[in-house]
Amino acid sequence: MATCSQLGIMRIIKESFLRQMAKRHRSAAANLERWIKITRAATWGNLVQLRATFPHADSVTVESGRTIMVFNICKNDYRLIAAVHFKTQLVYTLRFFTHAEYDKNKWKEEL
């Protein structure tokens, strides 16, 4: 049987977290659902391919030295922080912030 990485589709880890955020932030719900649908179908092999899908996604190195991705949700109203592992085709959802919460940058120290 083929694994997700052999099939070339992204698997979202903690999709339930995104659904919780959609309930908490109703104005982001439709955009989060769209992000989930697009990401599940993606076959990104690198950052360039990811940015072809989400042009405003930013790669950020946090205090631990790890690189994470920041996705704009609802244009510029919310930020989704995720770790994208291209080789294994896994996307780990880590944090979801309003723009104001994101700008405090405290999350960079926590990851």
Secondary structure as GFF3:
##gff-version 3
##sequence-region A 1 111
A	DSSP	alpha_helix	4	7	.	.	.	ID=ss1
A	DSSP	beta_strand	11	13	.	.	.	ID=ss2
A	DSSP	alpha_helix	15	24	.	.	.	ID=ss3
A	DSSP	three_ten_helix	26	28	.	.	.	ID=ss4
A	DSSP	alpha_helix	29	41	.	.	.	ID=ss5
A	DSSP	alpha_helix	47	53	.	.	.	ID=ss6
A	DSSP	beta_strand	58	61	.	.	.	ID=ss7
A	DSSP	beta_strand	67	73	.	.	.	ID=ss8
A	DSSP	beta_strand	78	85	.	.	.	ID=ss9
A	DSSP	beta_strand	90	98	.	.	.	ID=ss10
A	DSSP	alpha_helix	99	103	.	.	.	ID=ss11
A	DSSP	alpha_helix	106	110	.	.	.	ID=ss12
###
